[in-house]
């Protein structure tokens, strides 16, 4: 096996351009998430409204995902990515306009909140396409032998943008207000749109262009559900996000439990992401391909424990530490999962597998927001988070005993095989 190169993926120009585009988009998206959550909770003072935001994004993202994967596998990826960015800019501008109306008191509060929900719903439709498009495009920018390194840098960029976006979003809300913060977000999206055209158009690798929608969707779902490793990895991540996560109700903790205000809200969001990015950057030097399955199981179990501690904490410093460590475990989980998907997915099926991934994981963020909002309303935010962390621990324990292929997974041989071919 060749000597490990932590910067292997960064030696490809178009991959670096992709990272710049992804950073700008996720930075903007993370800021927008902070703004929406804070603004809606400030207008309604109701935990359930945060859950409704999750539902508005989950419903279109989940049900559109299979069709999105079918479309992505048939389309040229660079231009499709650019189109999605254009549509995202319309959402950002719409939110900027809505908050302008809020400042001028032109609309009733209920109308402003409803408008935000509608734009979030539109964002859910886009999310269904973004995940499979990005997943497919990465595989066209680097050789297969360095997919793990590319997945690590891509995930690190995602988390890095989430860290700074959430943190700066919280400070900007306090410093210049919601309206101007959304204006900055719109400008960032436009910058991403300009940069993406420095990536060349890519070939369409799906040979079954004439395949019916029904057969295309069926083959994608069958591939995922017949592979115990992929299905197990996606299930673990889905459960940890769906029940173990608490991002959607951070505003409740910051405002009502920890008395930390908008700045503290940004810090809580950033603490979770900063732990992830530090871990991800470390994995560029320390490969995760050996004993891959065991590392995934341990990381998700550790995430559940940290979320239980966060739910029980009433001290800001302890909450930040718990979230940071949860981010560390989440970072390992994300890199492992992305590496498994990149290495185990055939080129002609990446859009559909990426779409199923978004159904399991991406959409579970929004469904998890709904679950968190409802649970917080019924049990209170602290108990809701602790119960979610407990469910995560139970699922990991069951998966450890019931899914032997995942538990014993080691990707070292897969990497060596690709290196010999190339």
SVG drawing of the C-alpha trace seen along z (x, -y; Angstrom):
<svg xmlns="http://www.w3.org/2000/svg" viewBox="-51 -50 56 61">
<polyline fill="none" stroke="black" stroke-width="0.4" points="0.0,0.0 1.4,-3.4 2.5,-5.9 -0.5,-7.8 -0.7,-11.4 -3.0,-13.6 -3.2,-16.2 -3.8,-13.8 -7.2,-15.2 -6.0,-18.8 -3.5,-18.1 -6.5,-18.3 -7.4,-21.8 -11.1,-21.2 -11.5,-19.5 -10.1,-22.7 -12.6,-24.8 -15.4,-22.5 -14.3,-22.9 -14.4,-26.7 -17.9,-26.5 -19.1,-24.1 -17.6,-26.2 -19.4,-29.4 -22.7,-27.5 -22.6,-25.7 -21.3,-28.9 -24.3,-30.7 -26.7,-27.9 -25.5,-27.6 -25.9,-31.3 -29.4,-31.1 -30.3,-28.2 -29.3,-30.2 -31.2,-33.3 -34.4,-31.4 -34.4,-29.4 -33.8,-32.6 -36.2,-34.7 -39.1,-32.3 -38.6,-31.5 -38.4,-35.2 -41.6,-35.9 -43.6,-33.0 -41.8,-32.1 -43.1,-28.5 -40.8,-25.4 -43.3,-23.7 -42.6,-26.4 -39.0,-25.1 -40.4,-21.7 -42.6,-23.0 -39.6,-24.4 -38.1,-20.9 -41.4,-19.5 -41.5,-22.1 -38.1,-21.0 -38.4,-17.3 -41.5,-16.6 -40.4,-17.8 -36.8,-16.6 -37.8,-13.1 -40.5,-12.5 -38.6,-14.1 -35.3,-12.4 -35.8,-9.2 -36.9,-11.2 -34.0,-13.6 -31.5,-10.7 -33.0,-9.4 -32.7,-12.9 -29.1,-13.5 -27.9,-10.2 -29.2,-11.4 -27.9,-15.0 -24.5,-16.7 -23.4,-17.4 -21.6,-20.8 -24.5,-22.6 -27.1,-20.9 -25.0,-22.1 -25.0,-25.7 -28.8,-25.6 -29.3,-24.5 -27.2,-27.4 -29.3,-29.9 -32.5,-28.5 -30.9,-28.7 -30.2,-32.4 -33.9,-33.0 -34.6,-31.6 -32.0,-33.8 -33.3,-36.8 -36.9,-35.9 -35.9,-35.7 -34.1,-39.0 -37.3,-40.6 -39.5,-39.0 -37.3,-40.4 -37.4,-43.8 -41.2,-43.7 -40.8,-42.7 -38.7,-45.8 -41.2,-48.0 -44.2,-46.3 -45.9,-45.9 -47.0,-42.4 -48.6,-40.6 -46.3,-38.3 -48.3,-35.3 -47.8,-36.2 -44.0,-36.6 -43.8,-33.2 -45.9,-31.6 -43.7,-33.1 -40.6,-31.7 -42.2,-28.3 -43.0,-28.5 -39.4,-29.3 -38.1,-26.6 -40.4,-24.2 -38.9,-25.3 -35.4,-24.8 -36.4,-21.2 -37.1,-20.6 -33.6,-21.8 -32.0,-19.8 -33.4,-16.6 -31.2,-17.5 -28.1,-19.0 -27.0,-15.9 -26.9,-13.4 -25.5,-16.1 -22.5,-16.8 -22.0,-13.1 -21.8,-12.4 -19.7,-15.4 -17.0,-14.6 -16.4,-11.1 -15.8,-12.8 -13.1,-15.1 -10.6,-12.6 -9.4,-9.0 -11.1,-6.3 -8.0,-5.4 -8.2,-8.7 -11.9,-8.8 -11.4,-8.4 -9.1,-11.5 -11.5,-13.4 -14.5,-12.5 -12.5,-13.7 -11.7,-17.0 -15.2,-17.5 -16.7,-16.7 -14.2,-18.9 -15.0,-21.8 -18.7,-21.2 -18.2,-21.2 -15.7,-24.1 -18.3,-26.2 -20.9,-25.1 -18.7,-26.1 -18.0,-29.6 -21.4,-30.1 -23.2,-29.2 -20.8,-31.2 -20.7,-34.3 -24.5,-34.1 -25.2,-34.3 -22.8,-37.3 -24.2,-39.1 -27.8,-38.7 -26.7,-40.5 -24.5,-43.0 -26.3,-44.1 -29.6,-42.3 -31.4,-39.6 -32.1,-41.6 -28.5,-42.6 -27.3,-39.2 -29.6,-37.7 -28.3,-40.2 -24.8,-38.9 -26.0,-35.4 -27.4,-36.3 -24.1,-37.8 -22.2,-34.6 -24.5,-32.5 -23.9,-34.6 -20.1,-34.3 -20.5,-30.5 -22.4,-30.7 -19.6,-32.5 -16.9,-30.1 -18.7,-26.9 -18.2,-27.6 -14.4,-27.1 -15.2,-23.4 -15.5,-21.8 -18.6,-19.9 -18.5,-16.2 -19.5,-13.1 -22.8,-11.3 -21.8,-7.8 -25.2,-6.2 -25.5,-4.0 -29.2,-3.2 -30.5,-6.6 -33.7,-5.1 -34.5,-3.2 -38.0,-4.0 -38.4,-6.0 -39.9,-3.0 -37.0,-0.7 -34.4,-3.4 -35.9,-4.0 -36.3,-0.3 -32.7,0.5 -31.3,-2.3 -33.4,-1.3 -32.6,2.4 -28.9,1.8 -29.0,-0.1 -31.3,2.3 -29.5,5.4 -26.1,4.2 -25.9,4.7 -22.9,2.4 -24.4,-0.6 -27.8,-0.1 -26.3,0.3 -24.1,-2.8 -27.1,-4.9 -29.3,-3.6 -26.9,-4.4 -26.4,-8.0 -30.2,-8.4 -31.0,-7.3 -28.3,-9.5 -29.5,-12.6 -33.2,-11.8 -33.2,-11.1 -29.8,-12.0 -29.5,-15.5 -30.7,-18.7 -29.7,-21.4 -33.2,-22.4 -33.9,-23.4 -30.5,-25.0 -32.4,-28.3 -34.5,-27.0 -31.3,-26.0 -29.6,-29.3 -32.5,-31.5 -34.4,-29.7 -32.1,-27.2 -28.5,-28.6 -29.5,-32.3 -26.8,-32.8 -28.7,-34.9 -28.0,-34.9 -24.2,-34.8 -24.6,-31.7 -26.9,-30.3 -24.1,-30.7 -21.5,-29.2 -23.6,-26.1 -24.0,-25.5 -20.3,-26.1 -19.2,-23.8 -20.8,-20.8 -19.4,-21.5 -15.9,-22.6 -15.4,-19.2 -16.3,-17.5 -13.9,-19.5 -10.9,-19.1 -11.5,-15.3 -12.0,-15.3 -8.8,-17.2 -7.0,-14.7 -8.3,-11.8 -6.5,-13.2 -3.3,-12.2 -4.7,-9.1 -6.6,-6.9 -9.9,-5.4 -10.0,-2.5 -8.7,0.1 -11.4,1.6 -13.9,-0.8 -17.0,0.8 -15.9,0.8 -14.9,-2.9 -18.4,-3.8 -20.2,-1.9 -18.0,-3.4 -18.3,-6.9 -22.1,-6.8 -22.2,-5.4 -20.0,-8.2 -22.2,-10.7 -25.3,-9.4 -23.5,-9.7 -22.4,-13.3 -26.0,-14.3 -27.3,-12.9 -24.7,-15.0 -25.7,-18.1 -29.4,-17.5 -28.7,-17.2 -26.4,-20.3 -27.5,-23.7 -24.0,-25.1 -22.8,-26.9 -19.2,-25.6 -20.3,-22.0 -22.8,-22.2 -20.2,-23.5 -17.7,-20.7 -20.4,-18.0 -21.3,-19.4 -17.7,-19.7 -17.1,-16.0 -20.3,-15.0 -18.9,-16.8 -15.7,-14.8 -17.6,-11.5 -19.9,-12.9 -16.9,-13.8 -15.6,-10.2 -19.0,-8.9 -19.4,-11.2 -16.0,-10.5 -16.5,-6.7 -20.0,-6.8 -18.9,-9.0 -15.9,-6.7 -18.1,-3.6 -20.6,-5.1 -17.9,-6.4 -16.1,-3.1 -19.1,-0.8 -21.3,-2.7 -21.1,-2.0 -20.5,-5.1 -23.7,-4.8 -25.8,-4.7 -24.3,-7.5 -27.2,-9.9 -29.7,-7.4 -27.6,-6.2 -26.8,-9.8 -30.6,-10.4 -31.2,-7.5 -28.5,-8.8 -30.2,-12.1 -33.5,-10.4 -31.8,-8.5 -29.5,-11.3 -30.2,-14.6 -34.0,-14.5 -33.6,-13.0 -32.2,-16.4 -35.5,-18.0 -37.6,-15.2 -35.3,-15.3 -36.1,-19.0 -39.8,-18.1 -39.3,-15.3 -37.1,-17.6 -39.7,-20.4 -42.6,-18.1 -40.6,-16.2 -39.4,-19.5 -43.0,-20.8 -44.2,-17.6 -41.3,-16.7 -39.2,-19.9 -36.0,-20.4 -33.6,-18.7 -35.5,-15.5 -36.2,-15.3 -32.5,-15.5 -31.6,-12.9 -34.3,-10.5 -33.0,-10.9 -29.4,-10.1 -30.7,-7.0 -32.5,-5.8 -29.2,-6.2 -27.3,-4.0 -29.9,-1.3 -29.8,-1.2 -26.0,-1.1 -26.0,1.8 -28.5,3.7 -26.6,3.0 -23.4,4.2 -24.9,7.7 -27.2,8.0 -25.1,6.6 -21.9,8.6 -20.8,7.4 -20.8,3.8 -19.1,4.7 -16.2,6.5 -15.9,4.0 -12.3,3.1 -11.8,1.0 -8.0,1.4 -8.3,4.1 -10.7,1.9 -8.2,-1.0 -5.3,1.3 -7.4,2.8 -8.1,-0.7 -4.5,-1.7 -3.4,1.3 -6.0,0.5 -4.9,-3.1"/>
</svg>
